[in-house]
Amino acid sequence: MATHTLDTDYLVIGAGAAGMAFTDAVAADSSADVIVVDRRHAPGGHWNDAYPFVRLHQPSSYYGVNSLPLGGGTIDADGLNAGMYERATGAEICGYFDRVMHSHLLPSGAVRYHPMCEYDGDNAFVSLVTGDRYDVTVRRAVVDARYLSPSVPATSPPPFVIEAGVRCIPVGELSAVSEPPPRYVIVGAGKTAMDACVWLLGVGVEPERIRWVKPRESWLLNRYFVQGDDLVGNLVEGGARQMQAAANAASLADLFRRLEESRILLRVDERATPTMFKMPTSSTAEIDELRRIEDVVRLGHVQRVESRSIVLDEGAVSADADDLYVHCAASGLNPAPAVPIFAPNRITLQPIRSGLIPFNAAFVGYVEASGRGADEKNRLCPANRMPDVPLDWVRGRLTEMAAERSWSKEPDIAEWLERSRLNHQRGVGEHRDEPAVRDAVGRFVECVRPGVARLMALFSEAQATG
């Protein structure tokens, strides 16, 4: 085992969506040298561990890196996503990031890539296959693209006890089932569990053979209102409806009632009050599918699965010894505390706009390449903690709107936003003369000041009452 010495401008830790988007952006807008280190065998981060039937939550048209399109920019004509832009599969995304690395970044000469290597701190990393150590002199910054790494079922064991003899598989193995059980028991309340339910229904499993154990109800974003490109009018309409709801909200509960009535937010069970919000998107057709499942267990988190019962926080339910349990209960998004994105010799990638991981990382890369001072960079890039509860919709919206106001005063940023493929708001101006867009812009302008003021008041009241 040998020790090597390297030098670079940026040492990027993690070749997932955030690390790749930052690297692509900083390389495009500067003459910097970048070394990317990742413990996996291929770029793509957690997509390498994803379940086979996973798809992007958002349109492919604004996911990935700025310099290379993902997908063909087509609008689905049928299926549960009809009328909206295509969403790439997990396999397509892994192939895409491999192309970005090997067909674009590495040939540029600005990027070096070290897969199967573990960063051990102190500007050094070690190969997991050879044991060689690499000590790196970093001229500008170590870029932490792993700070918000998610927890997924493929790499996180079930957070409950499983009695010997009970069949339990991670969701990634669901598509490999060869001995159909009498009943599938989906454990988890998030988007992974929803995807598992929709997939089972889509391949012909009767809803009566699906039991859904969900400790919490979740708010979901209506995917119709997060479109871009030729459907950016949907996005503008969504923004107008949000501000109308905010401006007229009498309370936090009334705000979410209004957001649901305007179809901005969705929930599967209208009888259950959502206590979770992790920014998943869904179509109304997917919600309709999920409502076909009637065997829903709401007794808190699962503590133990026995052959004849499921023991939960608030009680137990009977079970069949031949049931197949599907683990979808990993925590998913990482709501780690927000820290300054720019610190001396360190950049910690985090959201600015809620949920848009590649866009945020690319934006940070551009701001870093622009040569601004640290205080100015942090002013333009306020860290926006990952959401977990409904109040985070309010907090996240306030944070991103404040950031966008500061961006509008910077000519170079306005120009970058308009040419950034990852900016889902790009091209709004091209559609401003369309009657529907003009009407939505008018309602947004009318309601934005009172709406923001009301959101600030509601957020302060919620914090004061705990």
C-alpha positions as CSV (number, residue, x, y, z in Angstrom):
1,M,0.0,0.0,0.0
2,A,1.4,3.3,-1.1
3,T,0.9,7.0,-0.2
4,H,0.3,9.5,-3.0
5,T,0.3,13.3,-2.9
6,L,-2.1,15.3,-5.0
7,D,-3.1,19.0,-5.3
8,T,-6.3,20.6,-6.5
9,D,-8.5,23.6,-6.2
10,Y,-11.5,21.7,-5.0
11,L,-11.8,18.3,-3.4
12,V,-15.4,17.2,-3.8
13,I,-16.5,14.5,-1.5
14,G,-19.4,12.5,-3.1
15,A,-20.3,11.9,-6.7
16,G,-24.1,12.0,-6.2
17,A,-26.4,14.5,-7.7
18,A,-25.1,17.4,-5.6
19,G,-21.4,16.7,-6.1
20,M,-21.8,16.2,-9.8
21,A,-23.9,19.4,-10.4
22,F,-21.4,21.5,-8.3
23,T,-18.4,20.0,-10.2
24,D,-20.0,20.6,-13.6
25,A,-20.9,24.2,-12.7
26,V,-17.6,25.3,-11.1
27,A,-15.7,23.7,-14.0
28,A,-17.9,25.5,-16.6
29,D,-17.6,28.9,-15.0
30,S,-13.9,28.9,-13.9
31,S,-10.5,27.4,-14.7
32,A,-10.5,25.4,-11.5
33,D,-9.1,21.9,-11.1
34,V,-11.4,19.5,-9.3
35,I,-10.9,16.1,-7.7
36,V,-14.1,14.0,-7.1
37,V,-13.9,11.2,-4.5
38,D,-16.7,8.7,-3.9
39,R,-17.0,5.4,-2.0
40,R,-19.2,3.8,-4.7
41,H,-18.0,2.2,-7.9
42,A,-19.9,4.6,-10.1
43,P,-21.2,8.2,-9.9
44,G,-24.9,8.8,-9.0
45,G,-24.8,8.5,-5.2
46,H,-27.9,6.9,-3.7
47,W,-29.3,6.2,-7.1
48,N,-27.0,3.3,-7.3
49,D,-28.9,1.8,-4.3
50,A,-32.4,2.7,-5.5
51,Y,-35.2,0.2,-6.0
52,P,-35.7,-0.9,-9.7
53,F,-39.1,0.8,-10.3
54,V,-38.1,4.2,-8.8
55,R,-38.5,7.3,-10.9
56,L,-37.6,10.9,-10.4
57,H,-40.1,12.9,-8.4
58,Q,-39.6,15.9,-10.7
59,P,-39.4,16.3,-14.5
60,S,-36.1,15.0,-16.0
61,S,-35.9,18.3,-17.9
62,Y,-34.4,20.1,-14.9
63,Y,-32.5,17.3,-13.2
64,G,-28.8,16.3,-13.4
65,V,-26.1,18.8,-14.5
66,N,-26.4,22.0,-16.5
67,S,-24.1,20.9,-19.4
68,L,-25.9,17.7,-20.4
69,P,-29.7,17.2,-20.9
70,L,-31.4,14.3,-19.2
71,G,-34.2,12.6,-21.3
72,G,-35.8,13.8,-24.5
73,G,-37.9,16.6,-23.1
74,T,-41.2,14.8,-23.9
75,I,-44.5,15.1,-22.2
76,D,-46.1,11.8,-21.2
77,A,-49.3,11.1,-23.2
78,D,-50.7,8.4,-20.9
79,G,-50.2,6.7,-17.6
80,L,-50.2,8.2,-14.1
81,N,-48.0,11.1,-15.2
82,A,-50.0,12.0,-18.3
83,G,-49.8,15.7,-19.4
84,M,-46.5,16.3,-17.6
85,Y,-42.9,16.1,-18.5
86,E,-41.2,12.6,-18.5
87,R,-39.5,11.4,-15.3
88,A,-36.3,9.3,-15.7
89,T,-36.0,5.8,-14.1
90,G,-33.3,5.0,-11.6
91,A,-31.4,3.1,-14.3
92,E,-31.6,6.0,-16.7
93,I,-30.2,8.3,-14.0
94,C,-27.3,6.1,-13.2
95,G,-26.4,5.8,-16.9
96,Y,-26.8,9.6,-17.3
97,F,-24.3,10.4,-14.5
98,D,-21.9,7.8,-15.9
99,R,-22.0,9.7,-19.2
100,V,-21.6,13.0,-17.5
101,M,-18.5,11.8,-15.7
102,H,-16.8,9.8,-18.5
103,S,-18.0,11.6,-21.6
104,H,-17.9,15.2,-20.4
105,L,-16.1,16.0,-17.1
106,L,-13.1,13.7,-17.4
107,P,-12.4,14.6,-21.1
108,S,-12.4,18.3,-20.1
109,G,-9.2,17.8,-18.3
110,A,-10.5,19.9,-15.4
111,V,-11.8,16.9,-13.3
112,R,-10.2,13.8,-11.8
113,Y,-12.3,11.0,-10.4
114,H,-11.5,8.5,-7.7
115,P,-14.3,5.9,-7.2
116,M,-14.1,3.3,-4.5
117,C,-12.4,5.7,-2.1
118,E,-13.3,6.7,1.4
119,Y,-12.6,10.3,2.6
120,D,-11.1,10.1,6.0
121,G,-10.9,13.8,6.8
122,D,-7.8,16.0,7.0
123,N,-7.8,16.4,3.2
124,A,-7.0,12.7,2.6
125,F,-8.8,9.6,1.2
126,V,-8.1,5.9,1.0
127,S,-8.8,3.4,-1.7
128,L,-11.2,0.7,-0.6
129,V,-9.7,-1.8,-3.1
130,T,-6.0,-1.1,-2.9
131,G,-5.6,0.5,0.5
132,D,-3.5,3.3,-1.0
133,R,-3.7,6.6,0.7
134,Y,-3.9,10.0,-1.1
135,D,-2.9,13.2,0.7
136,V,-4.3,16.2,-1.0
137,T,-3.2,19.9,-0.9
138,V,-6.5,21.8,-1.5
139,R,-5.9,25.3,-2.7
140,R,-9.5,26.6,-2.3
141,A,-12.0,24.3,-0.6
142,V,-13.1,20.8,0.4
143,V,-16.7,20.5,-0.9
144,D,-18.9,18.3,1.3
145,A,-21.5,16.8,-0.9
146,R,-22.4,14.1,1.6
147,Y,-23.7,16.3,4.5
148,L,-27.3,15.6,3.6
149,S,-26.9,12.0,2.3
150,P,-30.3,10.3,2.6
151,S,-31.1,7.0,4.3
152,V,-32.6,4.4,2.0
153,P,-33.9,0.9,2.6
154,A,-31.2,-0.8,0.6
155,T,-28.5,0.4,3.0
156,S,-30.5,0.9,6.2
157,P,-31.9,-2.1,8.2
158,P,-35.6,-2.1,9.3
159,P,-36.1,0.1,12.4
160,F,-38.1,-2.7,14.1
161,V,-37.6,-6.2,15.4
162,I,-38.4,-9.1,13.0
163,E,-39.3,-12.4,14.6
164,A,-37.5,-15.5,13.2
165,G,-39.4,-17.0,10.3
166,V,-41.1,-13.7,9.3
167,R,-40.5,-12.8,5.7
168,C,-39.2,-9.2,5.4
169,I,-37.4,-7.7,2.4
170,P,-36.2,-4.2,1.5
171,V,-38.3,-2.5,-1.2
172,G,-35.5,-3.0,-3.7
173,E,-36.2,-6.8,-3.7
174,L,-39.9,-6.5,-4.3
175,S,-39.5,-6.8,-8.0
176,A,-37.6,-10.1,-7.6
177,V,-40.4,-11.9,-5.7
178,S,-41.0,-15.3,-7.2
179,E,-43.3,-16.8,-4.6
180,P,-46.3,-14.5,-4.3
181,P,-47.6,-14.1,-0.7
182,P,-51.3,-13.9,0.2
183,R,-50.7,-10.4,1.4
184,Y,-48.0,-7.7,0.9
185,V,-47.5,-5.5,4.0
186,I,-45.9,-2.2,3.1
187,V,-44.2,-0.6,6.1
188,G,-43.6,3.1,5.8
189,A,-45.4,6.4,5.2
190,G,-43.1,8.2,2.7
191,K,-42.8,8.3,-1.0
192,T,-40.9,5.0,-1.2
193,A,-43.9,3.2,0.4
194,M,-46.2,5.0,-2.0
195,D,-44.1,4.0,-4.9
196,A,-44.2,0.4,-3.7
197,C,-48.0,0.5,-3.4
198,V,-48.5,2.1,-6.8
199,W,-46.1,-0.4,-8.4
200,L,-47.9,-3.4,-6.9
201,L,-51.2,-2.1,-8.1
202,G,-49.8,-1.4,-11.5
203,V,-48.5,-5.0,-12.0
204,G,-51.9,-6.4,-11.1
205,V,-51.9,-7.0,-7.4
206,E,-55.4,-6.6,-6.1
207,P,-55.7,-3.8,-3.5
208,E,-57.3,-6.3,-1.0
209,R,-53.9,-8.1,-1.0
210,I,-52.0,-5.0,0.2
211,R,-51.8,-3.8,3.8
212,W,-50.2,-0.4,4.3
213,V,-48.7,0.3,7.7
214,K,-48.2,4.1,7.9
215,P,-47.3,5.9,11.1
216,R,-48.0,9.3,9.7
217,E,-49.9,11.0,6.9
218,S,-47.9,13.2,4.6
219,W,-48.5,16.3,2.5
220,L,-47.4,15.9,-1.1
221,L,-46.7,18.5,-3.7
222,N,-48.9,18.3,-6.8
223,R,-46.5,17.6,-9.6
224,Y,-48.7,19.5,-12.1
225,F,-47.5,22.7,-10.6
226,V,-43.8,22.0,-10.6
227,Q,-43.4,21.7,-14.4
228,G,-41.0,23.9,-16.5
229,D,-40.1,24.6,-20.1
230,D,-43.3,24.8,-22.2
231,L,-45.4,24.0,-19.1
232,V,-43.8,26.7,-17.0
233,G,-47.2,28.3,-16.9
234,N,-48.3,25.6,-14.5
235,L,-45.4,26.7,-12.2
236,V,-46.5,30.3,-12.4
237,E,-50.1,29.3,-11.6
238,G,-48.9,27.3,-8.7
239,G,-47.0,30.3,-7.3
240,A,-50.1,32.5,-7.6
241,R,-52.2,30.0,-5.8
242,Q,-49.6,29.7,-3.0
243,M,-49.6,33.4,-2.4
244,Q,-53.4,33.7,-2.5
245,A,-53.7,30.9,0.1
246,A,-51.0,32.6,2.3
247,A,-52.5,36.1,2.0
248,N,-55.9,34.9,3.2
249,A,-54.9,32.3,5.8
250,A,-56.4,32.9,9.2
251,S,-54.2,30.3,10.8
252,L,-51.6,27.6,10.0
253,A,-54.4,25.0,9.7
254,D,-56.4,27.3,7.5
255,L,-53.3,27.8,5.3
256,F,-52.9,24.1,4.6
257,R,-56.7,23.8,4.0
258,R,-56.4,26.5,1.4
259,L,-53.3,25.0,-0.2
260,E,-55.2,21.7,-0.4
261,E,-58.3,23.3,-1.8
262,S,-56.3,25.0,-4.5
263,R,-54.6,21.6,-5.3
264,I,-51.1,22.8,-4.5
265,L,-50.8,20.1,-1.7
266,L,-52.3,16.6,-1.8
267,R,-52.8,13.9,0.7
268,V,-53.9,10.3,0.3
269,D,-56.3,10.1,3.2
270,E,-58.4,13.2,3.6
271,R,-59.6,11.9,7.0
272,A,-56.1,12.0,8.5
273,T,-54.2,15.2,9.4
274,P,-50.8,15.2,7.8
275,T,-47.9,15.6,10.3
276,M,-45.1,14.9,7.7
277,F,-43.8,16.9,4.8
278,K,-40.6,15.8,3.0
279,M,-41.5,17.5,-0.3
280,P,-42.4,14.5,-2.4
281,T,-44.4,15.1,-5.6
282,S,-47.3,13.1,-6.8
283,S,-49.9,13.3,-9.5
284,T,-53.6,13.2,-8.7
285,A,-53.8,9.9,-10.6
286,E,-51.3,8.3,-8.3
287,I,-53.3,9.5,-5.3
288,D,-56.4,7.9,-6.8
289,E,-54.5,4.6,-7.1
290,L,-53.3,4.8,-3.5
291,R,-56.9,5.4,-2.3
292,R,-57.8,1.9,-3.6
293,I,-55.9,0.4,-0.7
294,E,-58.3,0.2,2.3
295,D,-56.3,-1.9,4.7
296,V,-54.4,0.9,6.3
297,V,-52.9,0.5,9.8
298,R,-52.5,3.7,11.8
299,L,-51.1,2.8,15.2
300,G,-47.8,4.6,15.1
301,H,-44.4,3.1,14.2
302,V,-43.8,-0.6,14.1
303,Q,-41.9,-2.0,17.1
304,R,-41.9,-5.7,16.3
305,V,-43.2,-8.0,13.7
306,E,-44.3,-11.5,14.9
307,S,-45.7,-14.4,12.9
308,R,-49.2,-13.7,14.0
309,S,-49.2,-10.0,14.9
310,I,-47.7,-6.6,14.3
311,V,-46.8,-4.7,17.5
312,L,-46.9,-0.9,17.1
313,D,-46.6,2.2,19.3
314,E,-50.3,2.3,20.0
315,G,-51.4,-1.3,19.9
316,A,-51.2,-4.5,17.9
317,V,-52.9,-6.0,14.9
318,S,-53.2,-9.6,13.8
319,A,-51.2,-10.8,10.9
320,D,-50.8,-13.9,8.8
321,A,-47.6,-16.0,9.1
322,D,-47.3,-16.0,5.3
323,D,-47.5,-12.2,4.9
324,L,-44.5,-10.6,3.1
325,Y,-43.3,-7.4,4.8
326,V,-41.7,-4.8,2.6
327,H,-39.3,-2.4,4.3
328,C,-39.9,1.2,3.2
329,A,-39.2,2.7,6.6
330,A,-35.8,4.3,6.1
331,S,-35.9,8.0,7.1
332,G,-35.2,9.2,3.6
333,L,-34.3,12.9,3.5
334,N,-31.7,14.0,6.1
335,P,-33.0,17.1,8.0
336,A,-29.6,17.9,9.5
337,P,-29.2,21.4,10.9
338,A,-28.5,24.1,8.4
339,V,-24.9,25.4,8.5
340,P,-23.3,28.1,6.5
341,I,-22.7,26.8,3.0
342,F,-19.4,28.8,2.7
343,A,-16.8,28.5,5.5
344,P,-13.1,29.0,5.4
345,N,-11.7,26.3,3.1
346,R,-15.0,24.4,3.1
347,I,-18.2,24.3,1.2
348,T,-21.1,22.3,2.6
349,L,-23.7,21.7,-0.1
350,Q,-27.3,22.3,1.0
351,P,-30.6,23.4,-0.5
352,I,-31.5,27.1,-1.1
353,R,-34.6,26.4,-3.1
354,S,-36.5,23.6,-1.4
355,G,-36.0,20.2,-2.8
356,L,-34.1,21.0,-6.0
357,I,-30.8,19.3,-5.2
358,P,-28.9,19.6,-8.5
359,F,-30.0,23.2,-9.1
360,N,-28.9,24.3,-5.6
361,A,-25.5,22.6,-6.0
362,A,-24.9,24.1,-9.4
363,F,-26.0,27.5,-8.2
364,V,-23.4,27.2,-5.3
365,G,-20.8,26.2,-7.9
366,Y,-21.5,29.3,-10.0
367,V,-21.5,31.7,-7.0
368,E,-18.2,30.2,-5.8
369,A,-16.7,30.6,-9.3
370,S,-17.9,34.3,-9.4
371,G,-15.2,35.4,-7.0
372,R,-17.4,37.0,-4.4
373,G,-16.4,37.2,-0.7
374,A,-17.6,34.6,1.8
375,D,-20.2,36.9,3.5
376,E,-21.7,37.8,0.1
377,K,-21.7,34.2,-1.0
378,N,-23.6,33.2,2.1
379,R,-26.0,36.1,1.7
380,L,-26.9,34.8,-1.8
381,C,-26.9,31.2,-0.7
382,P,-28.8,30.8,2.6
383,A,-29.0,27.2,3.7
384,N,-32.5,25.9,3.6
385,R,-32.8,22.8,5.9
386,M,-34.5,19.7,4.4
387,P,-38.2,19.6,5.3
388,D,-39.7,17.1,7.7
389,V,-42.9,18.5,9.1
390,P,-45.7,20.7,7.6
391,L,-44.3,23.9,9.1
392,D,-41.2,23.4,7.0
393,W,-43.3,24.2,4.0
394,V,-43.6,27.7,5.4
395,R,-40.0,28.0,6.5
396,G,-38.7,26.7,3.2
397,R,-40.9,29.0,1.1
398,L,-39.8,32.1,3.1
399,T,-36.1,31.2,2.8
400,E,-36.2,30.6,-1.0
401,M,-38.3,33.7,-1.7
402,A,-35.9,35.9,0.2
403,A,-32.9,34.3,-1.7
404,E,-34.7,34.9,-5.0
405,R,-35.2,38.6,-4.2
406,S,-31.5,39.0,-3.6
407,W,-30.7,37.2,-6.8
408,S,-32.9,39.5,-8.8
409,K,-30.6,42.4,-7.9
410,E,-27.4,40.7,-9.3
411,P,-27.2,41.0,-13.1
412,D,-24.7,38.1,-13.5
413,I,-26.9,35.8,-11.5
414,A,-30.0,36.7,-13.5
415,E,-28.1,35.9,-16.6
416,W,-26.9,32.5,-15.2
417,L,-30.5,31.6,-14.0
418,E,-31.8,32.2,-17.5
419,R,-29.3,29.9,-19.2
420,S,-29.3,27.3,-16.4
421,R,-31.0,24.1,-17.6
422,L,-31.6,23.2,-14.0
423,N,-33.6,26.3,-13.2
424,H,-37.2,25.3,-13.5
425,Q,-38.3,28.9,-13.7
426,R,-36.2,29.5,-16.8
427,G,-38.2,30.8,-19.7
428,V,-41.1,32.4,-17.8
429,G,-40.6,35.6,-19.8
430,E,-41.1,33.8,-23.1
431,H,-44.6,32.9,-22.0
432,R,-45.6,36.1,-20.2
433,D,-48.0,37.2,-23.1
434,E,-50.1,34.0,-22.7
435,P,-53.4,34.9,-21.1
436,A,-53.2,32.3,-18.4
437,V,-49.7,33.2,-17.5
438,R,-50.5,36.9,-17.5
439,D,-53.4,36.3,-15.2
440,A,-51.4,34.2,-12.8
441,V,-48.6,36.7,-12.7
442,G,-51.1,39.4,-11.8
443,R,-52.6,37.4,-9.0
444,F,-49.1,36.6,-7.7
445,V,-48.0,40.3,-7.7
446,E,-51.2,41.3,-6.0
447,C,-50.8,38.7,-3.2
448,V,-47.0,38.3,-2.7
449,R,-46.5,41.1,-0.2
450,P,-49.4,40.3,2.1
451,G,-48.8,36.6,1.5
452,V,-45.1,36.7,2.6
453,A,-46.1,38.9,5.6
454,R,-48.7,36.4,6.6
455,L,-46.3,33.5,6.3
456,M,-43.8,35.3,8.5
457,A,-46.5,35.9,11.1
458,L,-47.7,32.3,11.0
459,F,-44.2,31.0,11.3
460,S,-43.4,33.2,14.3
461,E,-46.7,32.2,16.0
462,A,-45.9,28.5,15.5
463,Q,-42.4,28.9,16.9
464,A,-43.6,30.8,19.9
465,T,-46.2,28.1,20.8
466,G,-43.7,25.3,20.2
